[in-house]
Every structure is written in structure tokens, then in C-alpha cells.
């Protein structure tokens, strides 16, 4: 009953720290890992839970794709966010690279800048002024190319901020438009511009999912027959009397912009949409930007938090200690070594040892005590379903890895000679015997305080070997000694010589005593 009360108390405290999760349609996996060392001569393994993953390179990419019409206010907010992010990561070994794309009819791409050492170059790139034309497709293509080509950074550490008023009527890296014919004051024209949308659809705003589906179908038949490079003279135009049956420049520009943006999200990049300067003069353009953003207002503060924080306070891990059957059907059982000198935490380069917290219902420990409590806590429950809960009372950043390092011991190694288990340090091979834990589950809370879907860690596995060694005395002697040697693969060869010497010494002593008694 006491354990039940402790469990209920723990879960209630975790529950009230969270806000319900809202469906966003796209799920990013939280970077995490669990590793285990090979069993030592005492059948112990050191296990490490890591957030983010122990092997993750602490480098992040941030790309801004900015419309030429981006207001000075938005530019200053972006720079302020980067200044604050710079101050945060300067305390760590992490690195943030910043790429800038400014687009008009083409994309103007900067090289990568190091946030901590090249802030002045970043400011200059963001505040550059260009004019003429608008080609958001080219801007996003350039932003995507920057992120795609950086192979040293994982997708979940790549961020793209798209700022535009939504007005676009060109597409492709080389500005391309459609020779779409329309009648104006008795004249037949085919020039490209944002007014093409109203000429075709009047003042109506489409349902965007249906709209893009229809555009895709029309592209299959129309193709690029009426395309031409902006600024040049078209050779063929759509029939003016059937103009509404053909795609115009705005149709294609919107379709390709949306398609590229969605592809970036599917790659696993964190993508954000912001309006360049409030409401556009073209209602369809404002509506399009709202569609891309899923009608969500995003601030630079929120983007900064997403870049800097991996998890918010209230996140926790449940870890059930390993037991089961090995590949021969033998039962095995691991125990958590519940001694304060056998587990600890690392936050970046800082080590925190556990402090016992008074609790009559379970083993309760705290790490890094503050005036209002501990930054991290561990609740350990022994018994049949042996497990612990590792709770975060402060946010976990992307740049200061947080680790819980603890020890488990195999309580029932086998006596019979053989090779038991399989060593898989981080669980990526998905082996199913001698697992150090039955399961370990992360209950994440994002930087906005929303509880996300739970995620499981991979399960590392270990192994050991048992070897039999027989020693036979002189045939005249009746004593026969057999020793069994258990060995654990640690990379160092175990020596049997001391056991042989000890056995022979014992035989000699027995023989001497026997002769003296006979005298």
C-alpha cells in the first residue's frame, strides 16, 4: 500500500506539471539514447540514459528565408532572438550555424555563419535591401538546399524560418512564369503578376487542400508548355477564351511554394511561417500564409525555445529493470544497485550525486538542490516490477546533455559452461536476451509545456561466458579436484593460473597433514 501511495503521489505531481497535448500533424522524435557497458567480473553493468542522445553532435542549423518585403521590425526581432540564443550557447560546447536567404525574383544566399563569432555578418545579411519581383519558391528551394547539404547535422536539429507576405507569381530557381492569356479593356494580354489570381478567381478564397489537389491534376496535363523565363518574350500562350481552364503564374508559384515547404517538413526539419508585414494587399496571399502556418501564430521567443530546449520541466522517464529468459531458456534477473555511490547524474560537464529524500513509501533521491527543491529526482521501487522514475523539474536543453548513470547487477549467472546473451551497447540490433531493462519510456513535455506522445528507448543487451576447467591429481592419490571458472567478456583475458596454484597448494597441505597424523 505504501508503494502504491508513492506511485500515485509521483504521477499526480507529474500530471499537474503538464498541459494536454494538441495534435499538430507532424511528430519529431526526441533525441535520446540508452547505453550499457559489458558485464564486469562482478556481473555488473553501468547503464546511461542520455537526453539528447549520447552520440549526438551538438550542432544546429538555423536558416532564415526572408521575403524582400520583410519589415525592419521583423528583422530586428530575428536579430534579437539570435543574440539571446548566442548568449545561451556560449556557456556550452555547442555550435549554431545560421544561413540567410533573401528572395525577390531570385534567391540571394549567404554562406553559413557561426552564431557565436559572426553576429555582425549575420546582421548585415539579414538587413540587406533588394527589390524587383517575388519568387518564394526560389527562396525555399535555396533554404532547403542549405539544410540538405549539411550532412553533419541531424534533421531534428535543423530549423527554417520562412517570412513572407505570401505574394508570389514566379517559380523555379531561374525565375519562370506562365504565358496565361486574359482580356483587359478589349486587349488580350499574357503578362505575369499577382493580379492574375483575381483575374481568374475574382475575390474568392479557395479551400487550399482542394485547390492544391486540383492544381496538381492540371499540372499533369498542362506541364510546362506555356512556361517562359521572366523578362523574355513567350512563344506560346494559353487560349484566352479558355483561360480559366489553365494554370497561371500564381497557381504554379503557390503550388511549388507549398510543395517545397511540405517537403522540408517531411524531411524532419522544424519549419516556421511568419507574415512579413501584417496583412497583404492581396487577401489570397494572407490566406495562403495562414494555411502554411496551420493558422498558428508563431513568435521568435517560441522559435528560440524550440531551438534551445529539448524538453521542458515535467518530463520524466520510467525505467523497468531487466529480467526474462536468455537464448537457452534460462531465467535471468538484473537488480538496480541501490547505493548512492553507484549512480549519479551528469549535466554537461557537471556531476551531481544523489541525496536521500525522506520518504516512507519508496527510495527517493534528489540531484542539485535549490531553494525550492531539487532540479532532478529519482523514485526507486524494488520488488517484482522493479523500476524507477527519473523526473525533470527544470528544462533540458539541446546543448547541455543530461545523463543518469546507474549500475545493474546480474543476480543469477549460469554455472554451466557456455556463452550467454549478446552484447549490443545501445540496443540498435534489437536483441531479445539479457536486456538490462525490460523497457524505458520517455514521457516528454515540449518547450511550450505540452505533453507529447511517449517514446521508448532502445534496449541494450549484455553477455557473459562460463568455462569449465578440470585438474587431475597423480593416479596414486585419491583426491580429484574440479573447478568451474565463470568469466565475463570484458576485453581482458581472465587468468586461470592463480586457481591452479591455489588448488595444488591445498593438495600439498592435505598430504602433509595426513602423513603427520599417520606418524
Buried (B, 14 or more C-beta within 10 A) or exposed (E): EEEEEBBEBBBEBBEEBBEEEEEEEEEBEBBBBBBBBBBBEEBBBBBBBBBBBBEBEBBBBBBBBBBBBBBEEBBBBBBEBBEEBBEBBEEBEBBBBBBBBBBBBBBBBBEBBBBBEBBEBBBEBBBBEEEEBBBBBBBBBBBBBBBBEBEEBBBBBBBBBBBBBBBBBBBBEEBBBBBBBBEEEEEEBBBBBBBBBBBBBEEEBBEBEEBBEBBEEBBEEBEEEBBBEBEEEBEEBBEEEEBEEBBBBBBBBBBBBBBBBBBBBEBBBBBBBBBBBEEBEBBBBBBBBBBBBEEEEBEBEBBBBBBBBBBBBBBBBBBBBBBBEBBEEBEBBBBBBBEEEBBBBBBBEEEBEBEEBEEEBBBBBBBBEEEEEBBBBBBBBBEEEBBBBBBBBBBBBBBBBBBBBBBBBBEEBBEEEBBBBBBBBBBEEEBEBBBBBBEBEBBBBBBEEBBBEEBEBBBBBBBBBBEEEEBEBEEEEEEEEEEEBBEBBEEEEBEBEEBBEEBEEEBEEEEEEEEEEEE
